[in-house]
C-alpha cells in the first residue's frame, strides 16, 4: 500500500533538488493512489523488491567497509579510523611519553590498530545475518528517510547485538597481534610510577570492538548514500531496477 509513497520520498532525498512543497504534493498524490490500489506496483517495482534493495545496499556497505579496513594500515594509516589509546588511558600515554617511554606507547597503539584490521575481516557473516533479520516492511519504510536512514536504523537496532558477537573475534585479534601484551605493559608501567595514585586499566577489548563496529557502520553509510545518489554505484539488477525507477518517477 505504501510503495509509491516511499519511492517518491526516496526520489526527493536522492536528487536533493525537490522543494518541501513539491514533496508534499507528490506525497498527497501517492496517498490517493495507494488508497485506490493497495496491491499494485510503482514503475514495476514491488514492495519486496524495494525492501530487498535496501538490504542489498546495506550488504554492499558491509563488503566495501571490510575491504577498505581489513588490510595493513586500514585503521593505522587512516586519518579517520586510526585508533589511539582508549579515552581513559590517554593520561597513561602522555605520562609515559614524558618519562621517555614513548616507544612503548607507540607499540601499543600500532598493535591495537593491527588487531582492529584483522578483526573486521571476520565481521561479514555477523553483519549479513543481522541484515537478513530485517523485515521487508522495516526495510521498505526506510525509503521514506534520509540518504543514510537505512544505516541509522540498522545501527540503532543491531549495535549491541553486533558488539556481543564481534567481541570474541576482537579478543582473538588483540591476543594474536600482541596488542593485549603491549597495552598491559604500558598500563603496568604507568601504575608503578610513584606519581600514579589512581590505577587505570580500561577495557581494551570493549574499546576496540566499539570502534571497529562504528567504523564499519560509517562505511555502510557512505555506500548507502552513494547508491541512492549515483547510478554507477547500482551494480546489480535489483539496485538498478529499484533506485532507477525511483529516479525515473521525477
N, C-alpha and C positions, 0 to 999 in steps of 0.2 A: 504493500500500500504506500510505502514511503519512498520508493526508489527514485522517482522523478524529483521529489523534493530534495533528497540527499544529493543527487547528481547536480542539481542546479546550485546548491550550496558549494559543492566542490569546484564547479566552474568558476564561481566568483572568487574563491580562495586561490585557485591555481593561477589564474590570469592576473590577478591583482589590479584589474582596471575597472571593476564594476562598482558603481556607487551604491551606497546603502539603499537608496530609493529604488534602484534597479533590482537589487537583490530581493527586496520586499515585494516588488512587482512580480518577479519570477516565482517567488515563494507562494504568492497568492494563486498564481496560475497552477502551480504544482499541486497545491492542496485541492483545488477544484477538480483537477484531472484525477488525482488519487482517489477522491471520493466517488467519482463516477466509474472508475475502473481499478478495482483493488488487485486484480490478478494480472494485469498487463505488464509490459516491459517498456523501458525507455531506450530508444535508439538500439533495440536489440540486446540490451544488457539486462540480465535478470538480477534479482536480489542476491542470489547465490554467487553469481559472477562478481558482482560488486564487492560483496563481503570477502570472497576469496582473494580478490585483487589487493585489498588492504593487508590481508595476512601474508600475501606473497611479497608485498613491499617491505613489511617488517622482516621477513626472512632474508630478503636481499640485503637489508641493512645489517643484519647479523653477519652474513657471509662477508660483506665488504669490510665490516669493522674488524672481524677476526683476521682477515687477510692483511690489513694495514697495521694491526697491533701485534700479531703473533709472528714476530720476526726480530732479529737483532736490531736494537735501537727503536723498536716500535713504540716503546714507552720512553726509554732513556734518552733517545735522540729527538724527542718531540717537545716543542715549546709548550704545547697544550697539555699533554698527558704525562710528562715526566713526573715520577713520584719522588718526593723528598721525604724527610722523616715525618712520622705522624705528628700532628699539631702539638700534642702533649710532650713530644720528645724534641721539639725544636731547641729548647733550652739545653738539652744534652749535647746536641751538635755544636751549638755556639760555644758552650763551655769547654768542650774537648778541643775545639779548634784554637781556643785562646791559650791552651796549655801545650800546643804543639802536637796534638793528636788528630789533626785534620784528615790524614790519610786513612785512619780507622773509620772515620765518618764517611769518607768517600767510598770506601769498600762496601760499607753497609748500604749506602744509597744505590750503588751500582747493582749489588746483588738483589735488592728489593725490586728494582726495575726488571732485572732479568727474570725474576720469579713471576712477575705480572705478565711479561711477554710470553713465557712458557705456559702459564695457566690459561690464558684466553684461548689457546689452541684446543682446549678441551670443553669450551663453552657451547659449541654449536648444538649438540643434542639437548642440552638443558634449555637453551633459549627456544629451539624449534618445538620442543614438547609444550612449552608454555604458550607459544603462539597457536599451536593446534588446539589448545583448550579454549581459546576464544570462540564464542558462538558466532554464527553468521550474523545474527541480529546485532550483537555488540560491534562487530567489525563494520557492518553496514552503517550503523549510526555514526561512526567516526567520520564518515564522509561529510557530515554537516559541520565539522570542526575546522580548526586552523590547519596550516600546512604541516604541522607536526602533531596533530591531535591524536593520531594512532599511537605514536611513540609515547606521548604523555600518558595516555590511557594505559598502555601496556606497562609502562614503568610503575605507575601507581598501583596497578593490580598485582604485579608479579615480583617487585623488587625484593621483598623479604624472602619469598619462596626461592627465588633465584640465588640469593646470597647463601641461604642454607644449603642449597645443592652444590654451589660453587666453592664454598669454603673449604671442604676437604681437598679439592683439587689445588687450591691456593696453598694449603699447608704442605702438600707434597712438593709443589714447586719451590716454596720457600726453603724447605729442607734440602732439596736436590741442588739448589744454587748456592747453598751455604749462607743464605740471607739470614736464617734464624741464628746461625752461629755468629756472624759478624755483628748483627744487631744486638745479640746477647752480650757480645764482648764490649760494645760501647756503653751499654746500659750498666754493666758491671763496673767498668772503669769509672763511669760518672758517679755511681753510687758509693764508690770507695774514696772519692775526693773528700778531703776534710771540710770543704765548703758546702758539701751536699747534706742538707738537713731533711729534705723531703725526697724519699726514694721514688723513682719513676720507672715504670715498666709497662708502657701502653701495649694494648693487644695488637701486635703486628699483623696477625692473620686476619683479623676483622678489618683492619685498616686497608690492607691490600685488596681484600675481597671487595669491599665497598668501592674503592677507586677503580678497580678493573671493571666491575659491573657498570659503574657510571660512564666509563669511557666507551663501553660497548653501546650503551643507550644513546650516547652522544653521536656515535657513528650511525646508528639506526635513524636518528632524527635527520641527519644530513642526507641520507639516502631517501627517506620518505619525501623530504622537500624536493629533492632532485627529480624523483619520479613524478610527483604532482606537476612540476613546472616544466620539465624538459622531456619532450617526446623521444629524444635519443636514448634516454635512460630506461625506457619501457622495453625491455629486452625479451619479453615473452608475448605470445599471442594474447594471453589473458590481460596483461597490463596494457597492451596496445588497444585492445577492444574496449576495456572499461574506461581508462583515462582518455583515450582518443574520442570516445563517444561523449564524454563529459565536455571536452573542448568543443566538439562539433555542435553542441546544443546552443552555444552562444551565438 
